[in-house]
């Protein structure tokens, strides 16, 4: 019972530490998604030129942080005419370059990891675009498009198919501060939370259990901490593999990253591990459904190669600049709740969340939530219809 209590204490402390950051990140993301129409995104992502990929990265960074929703949305964009490379850039950015991820990394691991994530993410996208140019054949792309157009369900399909942006004309400010804007922000906010809550909870419990029950000596042996050069080489290679078999994706893998860093994985290995939320086993199976077996294997190979390369680059650059923190100073939160700035911020942002949830419930949000994991087709207008039937 003591061991279980210790694990739950760590889980609760981590949860309390990151609550306000998650609410802030999803609120900002909801504001952007409420005023940027999905049709606009599709129109601007029609090729794989550098400018287009930069736009895809920006749109992704302002979008969902749920891996399943991001993967489903990328296929939705591809089916509607977006370039495949641009859709994959959007997908990577929407799970690895989002605001809430950066804030949580800074809170739990240090600002160096936030900087590394936002440095390695664009590097990964550039490398992936190069690999696609060199290796992606037209035949394989045609097969993938044919399979995508079959519309097989993966996960979070209804969520990806909905366009919850404000449809009324006017400037961004006018649309945002309208009644429709308030409703759209609340709908996006709650739907994003619903999309990531399962993985977040699993990640927190897994991290708490591993931190409490697995001795540091195991990780130190596994990550070759006694051999600095071997550890730096091994970390980015094994980090994504650990992610694949852990089944934890999205922001849920950050608590586990804390445990791995404290256990001795290299700096670049942590970054590669966090990037690998897009190749965990369940998502690889979704790629198979979406694009076919051959494209799923192609995505696994290219994504893995770019994750490892980004991990090495971050290790070299940050090591050369002296920006890698001392793992010995890493501390897993287990102090519980105390009256400090975290508590006050949590109170403020929990009130904001309550306001948005109330608006969501009063404007047809519950019905939308039930359709979240449904068919990838036929939900494009559900949000508009729901909002029209629940005026201000």
SEDREN-678058 format. One line per field, with one value per residue (C-alpha): residue in three letters; chain; x, y, z. Coordinates in pm, whole numbers, padded with zeros to 5 digits, always signed. Layout:
# residues N
aa (ALA/...)
ch (A/...)
u (X/...)
v (Y/...)
w (Z/...)
# end
This chain:
# residues 392
aa (UNK/UNK/UNK/UNK/UNK/UNK/UNK/UNK/UNK/UNK/UNK/UNK/UNK/UNK/UNK/UNK/UNK/UNK/UNK/UNK/UNK/UNK/UNK/UNK/UNK/UNK/UNK/UNK/UNK/UNK/UNK/UNK/UNK/UNK/UNK/UNK/UNK/UNK/UNK/UNK/UNK/UNK/UNK/UNK/UNK/UNK/UNK/UNK/UNK/UNK/UNK/UNK/UNK/UNK/UNK/UNK/UNK/UNK/UNK/UNK/UNK/UNK/UNK/UNK/UNK/UNK/UNK/UNK/UNK/UNK/UNK/UNK/UNK/UNK/UNK/UNK/UNK/UNK/UNK/UNK/UNK/UNK/UNK/UNK/UNK/UNK/UNK/UNK/UNK/UNK/UNK/UNK/UNK/UNK/UNK/UNK/UNK/UNK/UNK/UNK/UNK/UNK/UNK/UNK/UNK/UNK/UNK/UNK/UNK/UNK/UNK/UNK/UNK/UNK/UNK/UNK/UNK/UNK/UNK/UNK/UNK/UNK/UNK/UNK/UNK/UNK/UNK/UNK/UNK/UNK/UNK/UNK/UNK/UNK/UNK/UNK/UNK/UNK/UNK/UNK/UNK/UNK/UNK/UNK/UNK/UNK/UNK/UNK/UNK/UNK/UNK/UNK/UNK/UNK/UNK/UNK/UNK/UNK/UNK/UNK/UNK/UNK/UNK/UNK/UNK/UNK/UNK/UNK/UNK/UNK/UNK/UNK/UNK/UNK/UNK/UNK/UNK/UNK/UNK/UNK/UNK/UNK/UNK/UNK/UNK/UNK/UNK/UNK/UNK/UNK/UNK/UNK/UNK/UNK/UNK/UNK/UNK/UNK/UNK/UNK/UNK/UNK/UNK/UNK/UNK/UNK/UNK/UNK/UNK/UNK/UNK/UNK/UNK/UNK/UNK/UNK/UNK/UNK/UNK/UNK/UNK/UNK/UNK/UNK/UNK/UNK/UNK/UNK/UNK/UNK/UNK/UNK/UNK/UNK/UNK/UNK/UNK/UNK/UNK/UNK/UNK/UNK/UNK/UNK/UNK/UNK/UNK/UNK/UNK/UNK/UNK/UNK/UNK/UNK/UNK/UNK/UNK/UNK/UNK/UNK/UNK/UNK/UNK/UNK/UNK/UNK/UNK/UNK/UNK/UNK/UNK/UNK/UNK/UNK/UNK/UNK/UNK/UNK/UNK/UNK/UNK/UNK/UNK/UNK/UNK/UNK/UNK/UNK/UNK/UNK/UNK/UNK/UNK/UNK/UNK/UNK/UNK/UNK/UNK/UNK/UNK/UNK/UNK/UNK/UNK/UNK/UNK/UNK/UNK/UNK/UNK/UNK/UNK/UNK/UNK/UNK/UNK/UNK/UNK/UNK/UNK/UNK/UNK/UNK/UNK/UNK/UNK/UNK/UNK/UNK/UNK/UNK/UNK/UNK/UNK/UNK/UNK/UNK/UNK/UNK/UNK/UNK/UNK/UNK/UNK/UNK/UNK/UNK/UNK/UNK/UNK/UNK/UNK/UNK/UNK/UNK/UNK/UNK/UNK/UNK/UNK/UNK/UNK/UNK/UNK/UNK/UNK/UNK/UNK/UNK/UNK/UNK/UNK/UNK/UNK/UNK/UNK/UNK/UNK/UNK/UNK/UNK/UNK/UNK/UNK/UNK/UNK/UNK/UNK/UNK/UNK/UNK)
ch (A/A/A/A/A/A/A/A/A/A/A/A/A/A/A/A/A/A/A/A/A/A/A/A/A/A/A/A/A/A/A/A/A/A/A/A/A/A/A/A/A/A/A/A/A/A/A/A/A/A/A/A/A/A/A/A/A/A/A/A/A/A/A/A/A/A/A/A/A/A/A/A/A/A/A/A/A/A/A/A/A/A/A/A/A/A/A/A/A/A/A/A/A/A/A/A/A/A/A/A/A/A/A/A/A/A/A/A/A/A/A/A/A/A/A/A/A/A/A/A/A/A/A/A/A/A/A/A/A/A/A/A/A/A/A/A/A/A/A/A/A/A/A/A/A/A/A/A/A/A/A/A/A/A/A/A/A/A/A/A/A/A/A/A/A/A/A/A/A/A/A/A/A/A/A/A/A/A/A/A/A/A/A/A/A/A/A/A/A/A/A/A/A/A/A/A/A/A/A/A/A/A/A/A/A/A/A/A/A/A/A/A/A/A/A/A/A/A/A/A/A/A/A/A/A/A/A/A/A/A/A/A/A/A/A/A/A/A/A/A/A/A/A/A/A/A/A/A/A/A/A/A/A/A/A/A/A/A/A/A/A/A/A/A/A/A/A/A/A/A/A/A/A/A/A/A/A/A/A/A/A/A/A/A/A/A/A/A/A/A/A/A/A/A/A/A/A/A/A/A/A/A/A/A/A/A/A/A/A/A/A/A/A/A/A/A/A/A/A/A/A/A/A/A/A/A/A/A/A/A/A/A/A/A/A/A/A/A/A/A/A/A/A/A/A/A/A/A/A/A/A/A/A/A/A/A/A/A/A/A/A/A/A/A/A/A/A/A/A/A/A/A/A/A/A/A/A/A/A/A/A/A/A/A/A/A/A/A/A/A/A/A)
u (+00000/+00288/+00429/+00091/+00048/+00390/+00307/-00027/+00141/+00382/+00096/-00109/+00188/+00268/-00098/-00119/+00207/+00089/-00286/-00274/-00032/-00261/-00564/-00370/-00234/-00568/-00741/-00491/-00516/-00897/-00884/-00673/-00883/-01202/-01102/-00903/-01133/-01039/-01100/-00837/-00581/-00652/-00625/-00285/-00132/-00156/+00214/+00542/+00731/+00927/+00677/+00389/+00565/+00632/+00258/+00173/+00408/+00250/-00105/-00008/+00157/-00170/-00377/-00440/-00185/-00360/-00168/-00477/-00669/-00366/-00322/-00692/-00691/-00384/-00566/-00873/-00660/-00495/-00832/-00955/-00659/-00365/-00023/+00084/+00416/+00242/-00016/+00263/+00438/+00108/+00076/+00426/+00385/+00042/+00182/+00539/+00535/+00225/+00229/+00112/+00388/+00654/+00516/+00488/+00841/+00969/+00776/+00873/+01217/+01355/+01350/+01635/+01399/+01140/+01405/+01530/+01180/+01114/+01455/+01436/+01075/+01144/+01463/+01259/+01009/+01286/+01456/+01125/+01052/+01395/+01340/+00996/+01146/+01411/+01219/+00843/+00736/+00423/+00294/+00308/+00143/-00138/-00193/-00205/-00459/-00680/-00671/-00731/-01038/-01192/-01245/-01167/-01205/-00902/-00949/-01100/-01253/-01559/-01340/-01109/-01400/-01567/-01491/-01559/-01437/-01657/-01828/-01963/-01777/-01570/-01227/-01057/-01131/-01497/-01546/-01358/-01546/-01887/-02127/-02032/-01667/-01728/-01915/-01651/-01368/-01557/-01630/-01272/-01139/-01352/-01309/-00930/-00939/-01162/-00916/-00609/-00750/-00713/-00348/-00270/-00416/-00240/+00088/+00065/-00017/+00252/+00510/+00408/+00432/+00767/+00913/+00806/+00878/+01163/+01503/+01734/+01999/+01793/+01767/+02132/+02232/+01981/+02095/+02471/+02512/+02854/+02977/+02905/+02977/+02780/+02490/+02478/+02481/+02230/+01979/+01826/+01819/+01639/+01419/+01165/+01165/+01066/+00788/+00660/+00616/+00493/+00170/+00165/+00133/+00068/+00137/+00095/+00451/+00609/+00574/+00741/+01014/+01085/+01135/+01363/+01573/+01614/+01700/+01987/+01871/+02068/+01938/+01893/+01726/+01460/+01385/+01364/+01136/+00895/+00886/+00799/+00439/+00352/+00489/+00357/+00206/-00164/-00091/+00112/-00198/-00403/-00153/-00210/-00585/-00549/-00282/-00213/+00058/+00335/+00285/+00261/+00603/+00736/+00613/+00762/+01102/+01116/+00969/+01206/+01510/+01423/+01350/+01688/+01863/+01689/+01789/+02154/+02152/+02001/+02256/+02548/+02429/+02307/+02609/+02841/+02664/+02667/+02286/+02233/+02125/+02266/+02045/+02149/+01949/+01632/+01354/+01024/+00740/+00611/+00558/+00180/-00015/+00121/+00021/+00256/+00225/+00121/-00182/-00294/-00249/-00443/-00732/-00745/-00731/-00970/-01224/-01161/-01206/-01534/-01665/-01579/-01722/-02048/-02075/-01996/-02273/-02529/-02465/-02503/-02156/-02265/-02420/-02100/-01892/-02082/-01985/-01619/-01489/-01738/-01721/-01467/-01737/-02059/-01969/-01843/-02154/-02247/-02087/-02253/-02591/-02547/-02450/-02740/-02983/-02838/-02822/-02670)
v (+00000/+00235/+00175/+00241/+00553/+00681/+00630/+00807/+01092/+01147/+01131/+01386/+01621/+01612/+01674/+01975/+02115/+02121/+02193/+02569/+02531/+02285/+02512/+02813/+02625/+02481/+02816/+02991/+02708/+02731/+03104/+03042/+02750/+02949/+03221/+03023/+02827/+02475/+02560/+02834/+02586/+02341/+02616/+02729/+02379/+02276/+02205/+02125/+02451/+02587/+02869/+02623/+02396/+02697/+02779/+02415/+02427/+02748/+02619/+02295/+02474/+02662/+02347/+02027/+01866/+01528/+01282/+01088/+01402/+01546/+01229/+01223/+01592/+01548/+01281/+01504/+01786/+01544/+01415/+01769/+01864/+01950/+01825/+01508/+01654/+01967/+01754/+01561/+01886/+02008/+01680/+01701/+02062/+02005/+01758/+01878/+02257/+02352/+02608/+02379/+02126/+02396/+02530/+02184/+02092/+02410/+02340/+01975/+01961/+02309/+02576/+02403/+02121/+02367/+02536/+02197/+02087/+02405/+02374/+02006/+02021/+02243/+02045/+01727/+01881/+02001/+01661/+01486/+01711/+01626/+01253/+01275/+01456/+01186/+00870/+00919/+00780/+00884/+00528/+00501/+00842/+00740/+00423/+00627/+00872/+00587/+00429/+00764/+00827/+00504/+00692/+00406/+00510/+00536/+00747/+01090/+01096/+01300/+01557/+01588/+01624/+01909/+02268/+02457/+02796/+03107/+03123/+03480/+03747/+04022/+04085/+03836/+04054/+04099/+03727/+03632/+03866/+03781/+03534/+03281/+03337/+03269/+02951/+02832/+02886/+02690/+02406/+02376/+02401/+02118/+01897/+01932/+01830/+01534/+01428/+01419/+01331/+00953/+00968/+01236/+01029/+00714/+00901/+01049/+00715/+00530/+00795/+00787/+00409/+00391/+00674/+00504/+00141/+00122/+00193/+00447/+00176/-00003/+00306/+00393/+00051/+00061/+00404/+00342/+00636/+00509/+00558/+00920/+00880/+00557/+00719/+01011/+00773/+00532/+00787/+00920/+00566/+00403/+00698/+00654/+00276/+00326/+00558/+00304/+00032/+00262/+00339/+00686/+00977/+01349/+01549/+01228/+01125/+01430/+01292/+00971/+01180/+01331/+00981/+00878/+01195/+01140/+00777/+00871/+00895/+01153/+01503/+01418/+01092/+01281/+01502/+01202/+01024/+01317/+01347/+00978/+01022/+01001/+00648/+00468/+00127/+00231/+00522/+00299/+00083/+00394/+00486/+00139/+00200/+00554/+00510/+00137/-00092/+00029/+00395/+00309/+00144/+00439/+00682/+00469/+00464/+00831/+00959/+00745/+00856/+01225/+01187/+01026/+01289/+01575/+01418/+01401/+01759/+01889/+01689/+01831/+02193/+02224/+02035/+02266/+02571/+02433/+02434/+02075/+02074/+01832/+01520/+01482/+01797/+01654/+01607/+01434/+01634/+01455/+01736/+01755/+02082/+02392/+02759/+02894/+03053/+02717/+02695/+03052/+03000/+02674/+02850/+03127/+02895/+02639/+02921/+03001/+02633/+02624/+02926/+02767/+02428/+02595/+02772/+02443/+02258/+02534/+02555/+02199/+02080/+01757/+01628/+01710/+01532/+01210/+01222/+01288/+00940/+00862/+00854/+01067/+01168/+01356/+01581/+01886/+02090/+01947/+02231/+02501/+02333/+02290/+02655/+02774/+02583/+02738/+03114/+03361)
w (+00000/+00072/-00279/-00439/-00229/-00335/-00704/-00666/-00479/-00769/-01019/-00823/-00781/-01154/-01237/-01005/-01142/-01506/-01476/-01533/-01825/-02000/-01960/-02085/-02385/-02490/-02443/-02672/-02924/-02912/-02990/-03300/-03421/-03365/-03610/-03872/-04099/-04202/-04569/-04540/-04411/-04695/-04957/-04831/-04809/-05171/-05239/-05065/-05122/-04824/-04770/-04769/-04522/-04300/-04308/-04232/-03935/-03808/-03846/-03675/-03383/-03327/-03353/-03159/-02928/-02933/-03150/-03257/-03349/-03530/-03737/-03824/-03914/-04136/-04334/-04356/-04500/-04745/-04865/-04924/-05140/-04915/-05022/-04838/-04722/-04598/-04416/-04241/-04146/-03999/-03808/-03659/-03553/-03401/-03148/-03096/-03134/-02939/-02660/-02381/-02454/-02428/-02100/-01944/-02050/-01887/-01567/-01528/-01693/-01753/-02022/-02206/-02304/-02432/-02646/-02766/-02862/-03059/-03223/-03310/-03436/-03739/-03806/-03816/-04058/-04292/-04288/-04350/-04649/-04793/-04743/-04904/-05204/-05241/-05154/-05190/-05525/-05714/-05715/-05338/-05302/-05536/-05335/-05017/-05163/-05284/-04939/-04768/-04983/-04853/-04527/-04288/-03927/-03704/-03390/-03319/-03667/-03581/-03406/-03707/-03950/-03764/-03857/-03535/-03656/-03667/-04005/-03992/-04193/-04038/-03891/-03662/-03357/-03449/-03504/-03188/-02955/-03097/-02938/-03204/-03120/-02751/-02841/-03088/-02840/-02574/-02816/-02940/-02583/-02446/-02753/-02732/-02367/-02447/-02717/-02492/-02151/-02189/-02292/-02036/-01752/-01869/-01905/-01556/-01394/-01591/-01502/-01136/-01121/-01299/-01092/-00769/-00852/-01107/-00948/-01110/-01137/-01402/-01622/-01568/-01697/-01983/-02102/-02052/-01817/-01715/-02073/-02176/-02549/-02576/-02388/-02632/-02929/-02779/-02643/-02968/-03111/-02820/-02718/-03000/-02945/-02581/-02700/-02955/-02694/-02416/-02609/-02448/-02687/-02697/-02381/-02184/-02267/-02100/-01744/-01861/-02027/-01683/-01542/-01830/-01796/-01424/-01501/-01732/-02095/-02293/-02368/-02736/-02635/-02439/-02740/-02975/-02726/-02711/-03091/-03121/-03008/-03379/-03425/-03118/-03198/-03206/-03440/-03673/-03704/-03784/-04059/-04202/-04213/-04347/-04614/-04655/-04520/-04749/-04665/-04294/-04313/-04513/-04247/-03969/-04141/-04236/-03910/-03705/-03906/-03868/-03495/-03437/-03651/-03469/-03138/-03244/-03370/-03046/-02845/-03042/-03058/-02699/-02570/-02760/-02617/-02264/-02243/-02129/-01762/-01509/-01487/-01122/-01045/-01199/-00946/-00995/-00831/-00522/-00274/-00314/-00302/-00134/-00139/-00403/-00748/-00901/-00675/-00749/-01123/-01107/-00930/-01192/-01490/-01342/-01316/-01685/-01772/-01578/-01771/-02107/-02008/-01901/-02237/-02413/-02231/-02297/-02673/-02797/-02707/-02540/-02862/-03051/-02792/-02853/-03222/-03154/-03229/-03504/-03881/-04068/-04314/-04269/-03975/-04158/-04075/-03735/-03541/-03748/-03711/-03336/-03291/-03502/-03283/-02966/-03018/-02773)
# end
